[in-house]
């Protein structure tokens, strides 16, 4: 693609990067075949190629974003399926990220849109606030039908039946390995996940300890910045990311870490991108160190080794590949091979490359499109007749679980169960006849 940026424009590192990305696009349109929003809407401007044209025009002209550009940029899921498909290697992720920042800075949205985005950015990255918000949403859920805005209705329906209390890891902790120690790892405990399903972190810690890992949860570890980053709120995202980088580096300084384990794939894609985000920042070396250590929990266990399987269940598991894992991090085989090694019968839905419609806050900001994508995903999953669904991202779990009676759990919870841990709570809720006491996590060292 030919571009016409001025030398003055190209002096901006962000524009220089965007220019390089734009020039790799050859207009082939392969991306339209795997773009979920294009499949639903059939509008060229709701495909990666169409958005690239809009972004190019906006950035070259050096103008503020207009309503048309903001609409189509906002409709992008950032699922990155187009990057998996693209034969030219167009770095769409960094282009759409740059466009979101430009839109957020230069386009004045209607007041109710601004208020909603501010509210989401102020609440979800903070587990304590998010727990209170979920409690309020659960109390107000019976009145959801009376809400005039579909986005407000989606927010109320998001609240789980049980609201978790504060996690013991909020203040940092170290959990010793089951001897002998083979690795020292830090765990990113997340923000939304701690409020929505803290058992995922507990299962991760149990599993890693059995695999001979000392598990460190750094003090003052908050949000990684992923959620606000994908909303285009660059300053807020960078503050969160910087705080996370410093927290991990402090733990690394005490004794070298072998890996930083991440069990929410949306967070993992962002943390692995810290080197790019901080490329022109004084913290770039630390950011690169953290990004280089980051591993999805299945990615780490695939190379480190799974603990001995003691309780194979033989369940038929439909594996849902989160977009941030399969497209963002290019991790495709590891989760399925680990589940198979743990004794599960793994089945994969058709069109597994397509997004379920969660995409961070997308299901709250674009509820109509999100609901259509969820319905399509559920049809492919339920066609397999699974006993349980596994996914590697809390957003996907909430999105899929809100539309089916089939228990939806994190992949790590099934691996924990097969290697001596308790059944996932979602499975026990669906099968109360098989319940048993949950094993304690064990006290930190």
C-alpha positions in Angstrom: 0.0 0.0 0.0 1.4 3.4 -1.0 1.5 6.0 1.8 2.2 9.7 1.8 3.2 10.8 5.3 5.4 13.9 5.5 8.9 13.8 7.1 7.5 15.7 10.0 4.8 13.1 10.6 7.3 10.3 10.3 9.4 11.9 13.1 6.6 10.6 15.5 7.5 6.9 16.4 3.9 5.9 16.4 3.3 7.3 12.9 6.5 5.8 11.7 5.4 2.4 12.9 1.9 2.8 11.4 3.5 3.8 8.1 5.6 0.6 8.0 2.6 -1.5 8.8 0.4 0.2 6.2 3.0 -0.3 3.5 3.0 -4.1 4.0 -0.7 -4.4 3.1 -1.3 -5.5 -0.5 -5.1 -5.2 -0.6 -5.5 -9.0 -1.1 -8.6 -9.3 1.1 -7.7 -12.6 2.6 -8.4 -11.1 6.0 -12.1 -10.7 5.2 -12.5 -14.5 5.1 -11.7 -14.8 8.8 -13.0 -11.4 10.2 -16.0 -12.1 12.5 -17.5 -8.6 12.2 -17.3 -8.7 8.4 -19.0 -12.1 8.4 -21.8 -10.7 10.5 -22.2 -7.3 9.0 -21.0 -7.8 5.4 -19.6 -4.2 5.3 -16.1 -3.8 3.8 -15.4 -1.1 6.4 -16.0 -3.7 9.1 -13.2 -5.8 7.8 -9.5 -5.4 8.5 -8.9 -4.1 5.0 -11.6 -1.5 5.2 -10.4 -0.4 8.6 -6.9 -0.1 7.3 -8.1 2.3 4.6 -9.9 4.4 7.2 -6.9 4.5 9.5 -4.6 5.4 6.7 -6.8 8.3 5.6 -7.1 9.6 9.1 -3.4 9.4 10.0 -2.1 10.8 6.7 -4.5 13.7 6.9 -3.4 14.3 10.5 -7.0 15.0 11.4 -9.1 14.1 14.4 -11.1 10.9 14.1 -14.7 11.4 12.8 -17.8 9.5 13.8 -17.5 7.1 10.8 -13.9 6.1 11.6 -14.7 5.7 15.3 -17.7 3.5 14.6 -15.7 1.0 12.5 -12.6 1.0 14.7 -14.9 0.4 17.8 -16.5 -2.5 16.1 -13.1 -4.3 15.7 -12.7 -7.1 18.2 -8.9 -7.1 18.0 -9.3 -10.9 17.7 -6.3 -10.8 15.4 -7.6 -13.7 13.2 -6.6 -11.5 10.3 -3.0 -11.7 11.3 -3.1 -15.4 11.3 -4.6 -15.3 7.8 -2.6 -12.5 6.2 0.0 -13.8 3.7 1.9 -10.4 3.8 2.5 -10.4 7.6 0.6 -7.1 8.2 1.0 -6.2 11.9 -2.7 -5.3 12.3 -2.5 -5.5 16.1 -0.2 -2.5 16.5 -2.0 -0.5 13.8 -5.4 -0.9 15.4 -3.9 -0.2 18.8 -2.5 3.1 17.5 -5.8 3.9 15.9 -7.7 3.4 19.1 -5.4 5.8 20.9 -5.9 8.4 18.2 -9.6 8.0 18.3 -9.7 8.2 22.1 -7.6 11.4 22.1 -9.3 13.2 19.2 -12.9 12.1 18.9 -15.5 13.4 21.3 -18.1 10.7 21.9 -21.6 11.3 23.1 -21.7 11.9 26.8 -23.3 8.5 27.6 -20.5 6.7 25.7 -17.8 8.7 27.5 -19.5 7.9 30.8 -19.7 4.2 30.2 -16.1 3.9 29.0 -14.9 5.9 32.0 -16.9 3.7 34.3 -15.5 0.4 32.8 -11.9 1.7 33.0 -12.4 2.9 36.6 -13.9 -0.3 37.9 -12.9 -3.5 36.1 -9.1 -3.2 36.6 -9.6 -2.9 40.3 -10.8 -6.1 41.9 -12.2 -4.5 45.0 -14.3 -2.0 43.0 -15.3 -4.7 40.6 -16.5 -7.0 43.3 -18.8 -4.2 44.7 -20.0 -3.4 41.1 -20.8 -7.1 40.5 -22.7 -7.2 43.8 -24.7 -4.2 42.8 -25.3 -5.7 39.3 -26.5 -8.9 40.8 -29.0 -7.1 43.0 -30.2 -5.0 40.0 -30.3 -7.9 37.5 -34.1 -8.6 38.0 -34.7 -5.1 36.5 -32.4 -5.6 33.5 -35.3 -5.6 31.1 -36.3 -2.2 32.2 -32.9 -0.7 31.2 -33.2 1.4 28.0 -29.6 0.8 27.0 -28.6 -2.7 25.8 -25.1 -2.0 27.1 -26.4 -1.5 30.6 -28.5 -4.7 30.3 -25.3 -6.5 29.3 -23.5 -5.2 32.3 -26.2 -6.4 34.7 -26.3 -9.8 33.2 -22.5 -10.2 33.5 -22.7 -10.6 37.3 -22.1 -14.2 38.4 -24.4 -16.0 40.9 -21.6 -15.9 43.5 -19.4 -12.9 44.2 -15.9 -13.9 45.4 -14.4 -12.2 48.4 -10.9 -10.7 48.5 -8.1 -13.0 47.5 -5.3 -13.9 49.9 -2.9 -13.1 47.1 -3.9 -9.4 47.0 -1.0 -8.5 49.2 1.6 -10.8 47.7 2.7 -14.3 48.8 5.2 -17.1 48.0 4.0 -20.7 47.8 6.7 -23.4 48.1 7.0 -26.2 45.6 6.3 -29.8 46.2 9.9 -31.0 46.4 12.2 -30.9 44.5 12.1 -27.3 43.3 12.6 -27.2 39.5 11.7 -23.5 38.8 10.9 -20.2 40.4 8.0 -18.5 38.7 5.8 -15.4 39.3 2.1 -15.5 38.8 0.1 -12.6 37.3 -3.1 -12.9 39.3 -5.1 -10.5 37.1 -7.8 -8.1 38.0 -11.2 -9.1 36.6 -10.4 -12.7 37.0 -9.8 -12.3 40.8 -13.3 -10.9 41.1 -15.1 -13.3 38.7 -13.4 -16.6 39.4 -10.5 -16.6 41.9 -10.4 -20.4 41.9 -8.6 -20.2 38.6 -5.6 -18.7 40.4 -5.9 -21.3 43.2 -5.9 -24.1 40.7 -2.9 -22.6 38.9 -0.9 -22.4 42.1 -1.7 -26.0 43.1 -0.8 -27.3 39.7 2.5 -25.4 39.5 3.5 -26.4 43.0 3.0 -30.1 42.0 5.1 -29.4 39.0 8.0 -28.4 41.3 7.6 -24.6 41.0 8.0 -22.0 43.7 5.2 -19.6 43.0 5.7 -16.0 43.8 2.9 -13.4 43.7 4.7 -10.0 43.8 3.5 -7.3 46.2 1.5 -4.5 44.8 0.7 -6.4 41.7 -2.3 -4.9 40.0 -3.8 -4.8 36.5 -1.4 -5.4 33.6 -3.0 -2.6 31.6 -4.6 -4.9 28.9 -8.2 -3.7 29.4 -7.5 0.0 29.2 -4.9 -0.5 26.4 -7.5 -2.0 24.1 -9.9 0.9 24.9 -7.3 3.3 23.6 -6.7 4.8 27.0 -2.9 4.9 26.6 -1.9 6.9 29.7 -3.9 4.7 32.0 -2.7 1.5 30.4 0.9 2.6 30.6 0.6 3.4 34.3 -0.8 0.0 35.0 1.8 -1.8 32.9 4.6 0.2 34.5 3.5 -0.7 38.0 3.2 -4.4 37.0 6.7 -4.3 35.4 8.2 -2.8 38.6 6.5 -5.4 40.7 7.8 -8.3 38.7 11.3 -6.8 38.5 11.4 -6.5 42.3 10.5 -10.2 42.6 13.2 -11.0 39.9 15.8 -9.0 41.9 15.3 -11.1 45.0 16.0 -14.3 43.0 15.9 -14.7 39.3 12.6 -15.8 37.9 12.4 -18.6 35.4 9.1 -17.4 34.0 6.1 -15.1 34.6 3.0 -17.3 34.4 -0.2 -15.9 33.0 -3.5 -17.7 33.0 -5.6 -15.1 31.3 -4.6 -15.1 27.7 -5.8 -11.5 27.0 -3.3 -10.3 29.7 -0.6 -12.6 28.3 -0.8 -11.0 24.8 -0.4 -7.6 26.3 2.4 -8.5 28.7 4.4 -10.2 25.9 4.0 -6.9 24.0 5.5 -4.7 26.7 8.8 -4.5 24.8 6.9 -2.8 21.9 4.8 -0.6 24.2 7.8 0.7 26.1 10.2 0.8 23.1 10.8 4.6 23.5 10.4 4.7 27.3 13.0 4.8 30.0 11.6 1.5 31.4 12.2 -0.3 28.1 14.9 -2.7 29.4 12.7 -3.7 32.3 9.7 -4.0 30.0 11.7 -6.2 27.7 12.8 -8.4 30.6 9.2 -8.9 31.8 7.9 -9.6 28.3 10.7 -12.1 27.7 9.7 -14.0 30.8 6.0 -14.1 30.2 4.5 -17.5 29.4 0.9 -18.7 29.2 0.4 -21.4 31.8 -0.1 -24.1 29.2 2.9 -22.8 27.2 5.0 -23.2 30.3 3.7 -26.6 31.3 4.1 -27.9 27.8 7.8 -27.5 28.0 8.3 -27.8 31.8 6.2 -31.0 32.1 2.8 -31.8 33.6 2.7 -33.3 37.1 1.8 -37.0 37.3 -1.8 -37.7 36.4 -3.5 -39.3 39.4 -7.2 -38.8 38.6 -7.9 -39.1 34.9 -11.6 -38.2 34.3 -12.1 -39.2 30.7 -14.6 -36.4 30.1 -15.5 -35.2 26.6 -14.0 -31.7 26.6 -14.8 -29.1 24.0 -11.7 -26.9 23.8 -12.4 -23.2 23.0 -9.3 -21.5 21.6 -9.3 -17.9 22.9 -8.3 -15.5 20.2 -5.6 -13.9 22.3 -4.0 -17.3 22.8 -4.3 -18.7 19.3 -3.9 -15.5 17.2 -2.2 -13.2 19.7 0.3 -15.6 21.1 0.3 -18.3 18.5 -0.3 -21.0 21.1 -2.6 -23.6 19.5 -1.5 -27.2 20.2 -0.2 -27.0 23.8 -3.6 -26.7 25.7 -5.1 -29.5 23.7 -2.1 -31.8 24.1 -1.9 -31.2 27.8 -5.6 -32.0 28.2 -5.1 -35.2 26.2 -2.1 -36.2 28.3 -4.3 -35.6 31.4 -6.8 -38.2 30.1 -9.5 -36.0 28.6 -11.2 -36.6 25.3 -10.6 -33.3 23.5 -12.9 -32.2 20.7 -12.6 -29.0 18.7 -15.5 -27.0 17.3 -15.7 -26.1 13.6 -14.6 -22.5 12.9 -12.5 -22.5 16.1 -10.5 -19.6 14.7 -13.5 -17.3 15.1 -14.1 -15.1 18.1 -16.8 -15.8 20.7 -17.5 -12.0 21.0 -16.1 -11.4 24.5 -12.9 -9.4 23.6 -12.3 -7.6 26.8 -15.0 -5.0 27.2 -16.4 -5.6 23.7 -19.4 -7.6 25.0 -20.3 -4.6 27.2 -19.7 -1.9 24.6 -21.0 -3.8 21.5 -23.6 -6.1 23.0 -25.6 -6.8 19.8 -22.6 -7.9 17.8 -21.2 -9.8 20.7 -24.4 -11.7 21.2 -24.5 -12.8 17.6 -20.9 -14.0 17.8 -21.7 -15.9 21.0 -24.7 -17.6 19.5 -22.6 -18.7 16.5 -19.9 -20.0 18.8 -22.4 -21.9 21.0 -23.9 -23.7 18.1 -20.5 -25.1 17.1 -19.6 -26.1 20.6 -22.9 -27.7 21.6 -23.0 -29.6 18.3 -20.1 -31.7 19.7 -22.1 -32.8 22.7 -19.4 -32.0 25.2 -19.6 -32.8 28.9 -17.5 -29.7 29.7 -16.0 -26.7 27.9 -12.4 -25.6 28.5 -11.0 -22.2 27.7 -7.9 -20.2 28.6 -9.3 -16.8 29.2 -11.8 -15.5 31.8 -13.6 -13.3 29.3 -14.3 -16.2 27.0 -15.5 -18.3 29.9 -18.0 -15.7 31.0 -19.2 -15.1 27.5 -19.7 -18.8 26.6 -21.0 -19.7 30.0 -23.7 -17.1 29.9 -25.4 -18.9 27.0 -25.1 -22.6 27.8 -25.8 -25.1 30.6 -22.6 -27.0 29.8 -20.1 -26.2 32.5 -17.4 -23.9 31.3 -14.0 -24.0 33.1 -10.4 -22.9 32.7 -8.0 -25.4 31.1 -5.8 -25.2 34.2 -8.7 -26.3 36.4 -9.1 -29.5 34.4 -5.3 -30.1 34.6 -5.3 -29.5 38.3 -8.2 -31.9 38.7 -6.5 -34.7 36.8 -3.3 -34.3 38.8 -4.8 -34.4 42.3 -6.8 -31.2 42.7 -10.5 -30.8 43.3 -13.2 -30.7 40.6 -13.8 -27.3 39.2 -16.7 -25.5 41.0 -18.6 -25.1 37.7 -18.6 -28.9 37.3 -19.6 -29.5 40.9 -22.5 -27.0 40.5 -23.8 -29.0 37.5 -23.2 -32.3 39.2 -23.9 -31.9 42.9 -24.1 -35.7 43.4 -20.3 -35.8 42.8 -19.2 -33.0 45.1 -16.5 -33.4 47.6 -14.6 -30.9 49.8 -12.2 -28.6 48.0 -8.6 -29.2 49.0 -6.9 -26.3 50.7 -4.4 -24.2 48.7 -1.8 -24.5 51.5 -0.4 -21.6 53.3 2.3 -19.4 51.6 5.8 -19.6 52.9 
